[in-house]
Amino acid sequence: MSITITMGIQKGGCGKSTTTGILAHLLSKDYKVLAIDLDSQGNLTELLSGQVSNDFVGNSVLEAMEYHDIPSYLHTISDTLDLLPANNFLATFARWLYTGKTYQGERIPYKGSPSLVLDKALNPIRENYDFILIDTPPSLSEQTTNALCASDYVVVMYECSNWCYSAIPNFLDSVGGAKENGERSTEVIGILRTMNDVRRTDAKAFNELIEEDYPDLIFKTIITRKAPVGRLSLYGFQDNKELNQVISQYYAFYKELLNRVQNR
């Protein structure tokens, strides 16, 4: 049975999509992986597929949830990595949940818990993968709630700033709500410090503050801002001469995460 991990925080610019993509890439070297894009921006979709997200209109995670049929909407990246893509129409997910009306004008009523759509859809295919990774939008939305309720573990993404610091307690409450109301024992596996600017003294202060507040959760790895990482969305994973520079600092996080999961 697969291990499902969500990357999340209700704030943009924290490296969720980049981290999910890199982690999927690293895991797929040794494991069978499914990456799920639950953000209507489709950044993870574009990063892993090398295609614009609108190429997947009608063939995305939205339809997979509406029709409760994930296999029909999978996009193969490699022999060991599949993608459930997203596009702008994922923004209509909540409307479909509560009215039964799809963006295509069909009526497909959903009668179960609005927070368990993804979890229920994943159950038939969980045994096909070792890991399932979920990228989430920068908000406490129905997509985020579904991701949390479908997950065993959550990596909290922490960009070293005041606004992200203030977002942490609410997000941790959301994870607790998923554990209480969902059907999986959802728990935080750790807090990952990302987008760290070593030139800023305030970033250093917020790094230290979060470590003081959550000493048992914080990952030792700190992801710093580097130009090759910023250019990953442009060059992707294939024939990218800078890939080793991109992967290097994430590899330490990858090993930390695996160690924590394996020792649970």
C-alpha positions in Angstrom: 0.0 0.0 0.0 1.3 3.4 -1.0 2.4 6.2 1.4 0.6 9.5 0.6 2.3 12.8 1.4 0.9 16.3 0.9 3.0 19.5 0.6 1.0 22.4 1.9 0.6 25.8 3.5 -2.1 28.4 2.9 0.4 30.9 1.4 1.9 31.3 -2.1 5.6 31.5 -2.9 6.7 28.8 -0.5 8.0 26.3 -3.0 5.2 23.7 -2.8 5.2 22.8 -6.5 8.9 22.9 -7.0 9.5 20.7 -3.9 6.8 18.3 -4.9 8.2 18.0 -8.4 11.8 17.5 -7.2 10.7 15.0 -4.6 8.7 13.0 -7.2 11.8 13.0 -9.4 14.0 11.7 -6.7 11.6 9.1 -5.4 11.0 7.8 -8.9 14.6 6.7 -9.1 13.9 4.0 -6.5 10.1 3.7 -6.2 6.8 3.8 -8.2 5.4 7.3 -7.7 2.1 9.1 -8.5 2.2 13.0 -8.4 -1.1 14.7 -8.0 -1.6 18.4 -8.9 -4.4 19.9 -6.9 -3.6 23.5 -7.7 -5.6 25.1 -10.6 -2.4 27.0 -11.6 -1.1 23.7 -12.8 2.5 24.5 -12.0 3.4 20.9 -11.0 1.7 19.7 -14.1 3.9 21.9 -16.3 7.0 21.2 -14.4 6.7 17.4 -14.7 5.1 17.1 -18.1 6.8 19.9 -20.0 3.4 20.9 -21.4 1.2 23.8 -20.7 -1.6 22.9 -18.2 -4.4 23.7 -20.6 -3.2 20.7 -22.7 -5.0 18.6 -20.1 -8.4 20.2 -20.2 -10.8 17.3 -20.1 -8.1 15.0 -18.9 -7.2 16.1 -15.4 -7.6 15.4 -11.7 -10.9 17.3 -11.8 -12.5 14.7 -14.1 -10.8 11.9 -12.2 -12.6 13.0 -9.1 -15.9 13.8 -10.7 -16.1 10.4 -12.4 -14.3 8.5 -9.6 -11.9 7.1 -12.2 -8.2 8.0 -11.7 -6.7 5.4 -14.1 -8.4 7.0 -17.1 -6.8 10.4 -16.4 -3.2 9.5 -15.6 -0.4 11.0 -17.6 2.8 8.9 -17.8 6.0 10.7 -17.2 8.3 7.7 -17.0 8.1 4.0 -16.2 8.1 4.9 -12.5 6.3 8.2 -12.4 2.7 9.1 -13.2 1.0 12.4 -13.1 -2.6 13.4 -12.3 -2.6 16.8 -14.0 -4.5 20.0 -13.2 -5.6 23.1 -15.1 -7.6 26.3 -14.6 -10.9 24.4 -14.6 -10.0 22.8 -11.2 -11.2 26.1 -9.8 -14.7 24.8 -10.4 -14.2 21.8 -8.0 -16.1 23.4 -5.2 -19.1 24.3 -7.4 -19.3 20.7 -8.6 -19.1 19.4 -5.0 -22.0 21.5 -3.8 -24.2 21.7 -6.9 -23.3 18.6 -8.9 -22.8 20.8 -12.0 -19.5 20.4 -13.9 -17.8 23.1 -15.9 -18.9 21.1 -19.0 -22.5 21.5 -18.1 -23.1 17.9 -17.0 -24.8 17.0 -13.7 -22.9 14.5 -11.6 -24.2 14.7 -8.0 -21.8 13.9 -5.3 -23.4 12.6 -2.1 -20.5 11.7 0.1 -18.3 13.9 2.4 -16.9 16.9 0.4 -13.6 16.3 2.1 -13.2 12.7 1.0 -13.6 12.8 -2.7 -9.9 12.3 -3.5 -9.4 9.8 -0.8 -12.2 7.6 -2.0 -11.0 7.9 -5.6 -7.5 6.9 -4.7 -8.3 3.8 -2.7 -8.6 1.5 -5.8 -5.2 2.4 -7.1 -3.1 2.9 -3.9 -1.6 -0.5 -4.2 -0.1 0.4 -7.6 2.3 2.9 -6.1 4.9 3.2 -3.4 4.4 6.9 -2.9 1.7 9.4 -3.8 2.7 13.1 -3.6 0.1 15.9 -3.6 0.7 19.5 -4.5 -1.8 21.9 -3.0 -3.1 25.5 -3.7 -2.1 28.4 -1.5 -5.3 28.5 0.4 -7.4 26.5 2.8 -9.8 25.3 0.1 -11.7 22.2 -0.8 -8.7 21.0 -2.8 -6.4 21.4 0.3 -8.9 19.7 2.6 -9.2 16.8 0.1 -5.4 16.5 -0.1 -5.0 16.4 3.7 -7.8 13.9 4.2 -6.2 11.6 1.5 -2.8 11.7 3.1 -0.8 9.8 5.6 1.7 12.6 6.1 2.0 16.3 5.5 5.1 18.3 4.9 4.4 21.9 6.0 6.2 24.3 3.7 7.7 27.3 5.5 9.1 30.3 3.6 11.1 32.3 6.1 8.9 35.3 6.6 6.4 36.8 9.0 3.3 36.0 6.9 4.3 32.4 6.5 5.1 32.2 10.2 1.6 33.4 11.1 0.1 30.9 8.7 1.5 27.9 10.4 -0.9 27.5 13.4 -4.0 27.6 11.1 -2.5 25.1 8.8 -1.6 22.7 11.6 -5.2 23.0 12.8 -6.4 22.0 9.3 -4.2 18.9 9.5 -5.7 18.1 12.9 -9.1 18.5 11.4 -8.3 16.1 8.6 -7.1 13.5 11.1 -10.3 13.9 13.1 -12.8 14.0 10.3 -11.0 11.9 7.6 -10.4 8.2 7.4 -6.7 8.2 7.5 -4.3 9.0 10.4 -3.1 12.2 8.8 -0.1 13.7 10.6 2.6 16.3 10.1 5.8 14.6 9.2 7.8 17.8 9.4 8.2 21.5 8.6 10.5 22.3 5.7 12.2 25.7 5.6 12.3 26.9 2.0 13.1 29.9 -0.2 15.7 31.0 2.4 17.6 34.2 1.4 20.9 34.0 3.2 21.4 37.7 2.7 18.5 38.7 4.9 18.8 38.9 8.7 15.0 38.6 9.2 15.0 35.3 7.3 17.7 34.0 9.7 15.6 35.2 12.6 12.4 33.4 11.4 14.5 30.2 10.7 15.5 30.2 14.3 12.1 31.1 15.6 10.3 28.3 13.9 13.0 25.9 15.1 12.4 27.1 18.7 8.6 26.8 18.3 8.5 23.3 16.7 11.8 21.6 17.6 10.4 18.1 17.0 8.9 18.8 13.6 11.5 21.0 11.8 13.7 19.3 9.2 17.4 20.0 9.5 17.6 20.8 5.8 17.1 24.4 4.8 16.4 25.1 1.1 18.0 28.3 0.0 17.2 30.5 -3.0 19.3 29.5 -5.9 19.1 30.6 -9.5 19.2 27.0 -10.9 16.2 26.1 -8.8 14.3 29.2 -10.1 15.1 28.1 -13.7 13.9 24.5 -13.2 10.4 25.6 -14.4 12.0 26.7 -17.6 14.4 23.9 -18.3 12.7 21.0 -16.6 14.2 17.6 -15.7 15.3 16.5 -19.1 18.6 17.7 -20.6 18.9 20.3 -17.9 22.6 21.0 -17.4 21.9 22.6 -14.0 19.9 19.7 -12.7 22.6 18.5 -10.3 22.8 21.9 -8.8 19.0 21.9 -8.3 18.9 18.4 -6.8 21.8 18.7 -4.4 20.2 20.6 -1.6 16.9 18.8 -2.0 18.6 15.4 -1.7 19.3 16.0 2.0 15.6 16.7 2.6 14.7 13.6 0.6 16.8 11.4 2.8 15.5 13.1 6.0 11.9 12.5 4.8 12.5 8.9 3.9 14.1 8.3 7.3 11.2 9.8 9.2 8.6 7.8 7.1 10.5 4.5 7.5 10.8 5.0 11.3 7.1 5.8 11.9 
